[in-house]
Amino acid sequence: MSQEETNNVQVIPEDKEKTKKIWKVAAILAIVTIIEFIFAFTLPRGIILVSIFLGLTIVKAFYIVAEFMHLKHEQKALIWSIMIPTILILWLVVALMVEGTAIFNIRN
């Protein structure tokens, strides 16, 4: 094999549909990230900003899991069996943080 043949490697046929989908996913994730940056530089630091960051991070995480791990194309029962425990764990973390803060404030 000559040097010229090894430098001209192409995927044939090029799948335009998959390429378009990858660019769409990248654009959506970029838009959400830009929104995060806008909030980071315009809102004052506090619980509202942290809540927005957590919400947008969860949105991006679920979108990445749905698209790149192909969970979006699975059976609904599998999706719910993953989402419900995740949501309950997040709720538990928030509840523990709120209760811990309340107990800390009472002790001080």
Short mmCIF file of the C-alpha atoms (twelve columns), coordinates in Angstrom:
data_MODEL
# 
_entry.id   MODEL 
# 
loop_
_atom_site.group_PDB 
_atom_site.id 
_atom_site.type_symbol 
_atom_site.label_atom_id 
_atom_site.label_alt_id 
_atom_site.label_comp_id 
_atom_site.label_asym_id 
_atom_site.label_seq_id 
_atom_site.Cartn_x 
_atom_site.Cartn_y 
_atom_site.Cartn_z 
_atom_site.pdbx_PDB_model_num 
ATOM 1   C CA . MET A 1   0.000   0.000  0.000  1 
ATOM 2   C CA . SER A 2   1.448   3.321  -0.991 1 
ATOM 3   C CA . GLN A 3   1.574   6.450  1.138  1 
ATOM 4   C CA . GLU A 4   -1.030  8.122  -1.048 1 
ATOM 5   C CA . GLU A 5   -3.569  5.334  -0.481 1 
ATOM 6   C CA . THR A 6   -3.233  5.416  3.317  1 
ATOM 7   C CA . ASN A 7   -3.805  9.184  3.520  1 
ATOM 8   C CA . ASN A 8   -7.100  9.104  1.610  1 
ATOM 9   C CA . VAL A 9   -9.206  7.119  4.085  1 
ATOM 10  C CA . GLN A 10  -12.917 7.936  3.911  1 
ATOM 11  C CA . VAL A 11  -16.048 6.450  5.412  1 
ATOM 12  C CA . ILE A 12  -18.301 5.480  2.545  1 
ATOM 13  C CA . PRO A 13  -21.201 6.052  2.571  1 
ATOM 14  C CA . GLU A 14  -21.124 9.029  4.921  1 
ATOM 15  C CA . ASP A 15  -24.193 8.938  7.168  1 
ATOM 16  C CA . LYS A 16  -25.534 12.500 6.991  1 
ATOM 17  C CA . GLU A 17  -28.418 11.707 9.374  1 
ATOM 18  C CA . LYS A 18  -26.110 10.656 12.224 1 
ATOM 19  C CA . THR A 19  -23.844 13.636 11.667 1 
ATOM 20  C CA . LYS A 20  -26.835 15.984 11.766 1 
ATOM 21  C CA . LYS A 21  -28.074 14.381 15.002 1 
ATOM 22  C CA . ILE A 22  -24.660 14.729 16.671 1 
ATOM 23  C CA . TRP A 23  -24.526 18.435 15.754 1 
ATOM 24  C CA . LYS A 24  -28.086 18.898 17.084 1 
ATOM 25  C CA . VAL A 25  -27.139 17.302 20.427 1 
ATOM 26  C CA . ALA A 26  -23.980 19.424 20.622 1 
ATOM 27  C CA . ALA A 27  -25.993 22.579 19.878 1 
ATOM 28  C CA . ILE A 28  -28.586 21.832 22.570 1 
ATOM 29  C CA . LEU A 29  -25.893 21.132 25.167 1 
ATOM 30  C CA . ALA A 30  -24.049 24.300 24.136 1 
ATOM 31  C CA . ILE A 31  -27.223 26.383 24.506 1 
ATOM 32  C CA . VAL A 32  -27.855 25.030 28.006 1 
ATOM 33  C CA . THR A 33  -24.213 25.728 28.908 1 
ATOM 34  C CA . ILE A 34  -24.492 29.295 27.573 1 
ATOM 35  C CA . ILE A 35  -27.599 29.787 29.712 1 
ATOM 36  C CA . GLU A 36  -25.606 28.577 32.730 1 
ATOM 37  C CA . PHE A 37  -22.848 31.090 31.967 1 
ATOM 38  C CA . ILE A 38  -25.368 33.925 31.610 1 
ATOM 39  C CA . PHE A 39  -26.880 33.076 34.990 1 
ATOM 40  C CA . ALA A 40  -23.412 32.723 36.552 1 
ATOM 41  C CA . PHE A 41  -22.411 36.249 35.590 1 
ATOM 42  C CA . THR A 42  -25.738 38.058 36.031 1 
ATOM 43  C CA . LEU A 43  -27.396 36.613 39.141 1 
ATOM 44  C CA . PRO A 44  -26.167 37.253 42.671 1 
ATOM 45  C CA . ARG A 45  -24.711 34.291 44.535 1 
ATOM 46  C CA . GLY A 46  -27.271 32.458 46.604 1 
ATOM 47  C CA . ILE A 47  -29.728 29.618 46.772 1 
ATOM 48  C CA . ILE A 48  -31.516 30.657 43.574 1 
ATOM 49  C CA . LEU A 49  -28.325 30.485 41.521 1 
ATOM 50  C CA . VAL A 50  -27.368 27.127 43.035 1 
ATOM 51  C CA . SER A 51  -30.872 25.783 42.342 1 
ATOM 52  C CA . ILE A 52  -30.697 26.925 38.714 1 
ATOM 53  C CA . PHE A 53  -27.270 25.318 38.281 1 
ATOM 54  C CA . LEU A 54  -28.477 22.054 39.784 1 
ATOM 55  C CA . GLY A 55  -31.580 22.051 37.591 1 
ATOM 56  C CA . LEU A 56  -29.679 22.768 34.378 1 
ATOM 57  C CA . THR A 57  -27.015 20.203 35.261 1 
ATOM 58  C CA . ILE A 58  -29.686 17.562 35.775 1 
ATOM 59  C CA . VAL A 59  -31.291 18.517 32.450 1 
ATOM 60  C CA . LYS A 60  -27.941 18.133 30.677 1 
ATOM 61  C CA . ALA A 61  -27.212 14.837 32.442 1 
ATOM 62  C CA . PHE A 62  -30.580 13.343 31.499 1 
ATOM 63  C CA . TYR A 63  -30.187 14.547 27.907 1 
ATOM 64  C CA . ILE A 64  -26.717 13.025 27.634 1 
ATOM 65  C CA . VAL A 65  -27.944 9.741  29.077 1 
ATOM 66  C CA . ALA A 66  -30.952 9.727  26.763 1 
ATOM 67  C CA . GLU A 67  -28.969 10.459 23.601 1 
ATOM 68  C CA . PHE A 68  -25.534 8.933  24.026 1 
ATOM 69  C CA . MET A 69  -26.515 5.947  26.157 1 
ATOM 70  C CA . HIS A 70  -29.602 5.397  23.980 1 
ATOM 71  C CA . LEU A 71  -31.958 5.334  26.962 1 
ATOM 72  C CA . LYS A 72  -34.474 7.384  25.004 1 
ATOM 73  C CA . HIS A 73  -35.093 4.411  22.734 1 
ATOM 74  C CA . GLU A 74  -35.614 1.872  25.544 1 
ATOM 75  C CA . GLN A 75  -38.830 0.571  27.044 1 
ATOM 76  C CA . LYS A 76  -40.662 3.044  29.286 1 
ATOM 77  C CA . ALA A 77  -40.471 0.665  32.280 1 
ATOM 78  C CA . LEU A 78  -36.663 0.690  32.118 1 
ATOM 79  C CA . ILE A 79  -36.590 4.475  31.866 1 
ATOM 80  C CA . TRP A 80  -38.864 4.856  34.894 1 
ATOM 81  C CA . SER A 81  -36.913 2.255  36.880 1 
ATOM 82  C CA . ILE A 82  -33.831 4.442  36.452 1 
ATOM 83  C CA . MET A 83  -35.480 7.866  36.795 1 
ATOM 84  C CA . ILE A 84  -37.641 7.276  39.884 1 
ATOM 85  C CA . PRO A 85  -34.779 6.146  42.181 1 
ATOM 86  C CA . THR A 86  -32.612 8.999  40.869 1 
ATOM 87  C CA . ILE A 87  -35.318 11.565 41.600 1 
ATOM 88  C CA . LEU A 88  -35.940 10.084 45.057 1 
ATOM 89  C CA . ILE A 89  -32.217 10.163 45.879 1 
ATOM 90  C CA . LEU A 90  -32.033 13.804 44.795 1 
ATOM 91  C CA . TRP A 91  -35.073 14.574 46.930 1 
ATOM 92  C CA . LEU A 92  -33.415 12.799 49.878 1 
ATOM 93  C CA . VAL A 93  -30.235 14.861 49.485 1 
ATOM 94  C CA . VAL A 94  -32.212 18.123 49.357 1 
ATOM 95  C CA . ALA A 95  -34.321 17.108 52.376 1 
ATOM 96  C CA . LEU A 96  -31.230 16.176 54.387 1 
ATOM 97  C CA . MET A 97  -29.566 19.470 53.512 1 
ATOM 98  C CA . VAL A 98  -32.633 21.478 54.569 1 
ATOM 99  C CA . GLU A 99  -33.066 19.550 57.807 1 
ATOM 100 C CA . GLY A 100 -29.347 19.718 58.561 1 
ATOM 101 C CA . THR A 101 -29.378 23.463 58.076 1 
ATOM 102 C CA . ALA A 102 -32.392 23.804 60.364 1 
ATOM 103 C CA . ILE A 103 -30.708 21.743 63.099 1 
ATOM 104 C CA . PHE A 104 -27.473 23.723 62.690 1 
ATOM 105 C CA . ASN A 105 -29.392 27.002 63.029 1 
ATOM 106 C CA . ILE A 106 -31.225 25.783 66.145 1 
ATOM 107 C CA . ARG A 107 -27.969 24.756 67.838 1 
ATOM 108 C CA . ASN A 108 -26.319 28.108 67.152 1 
# 
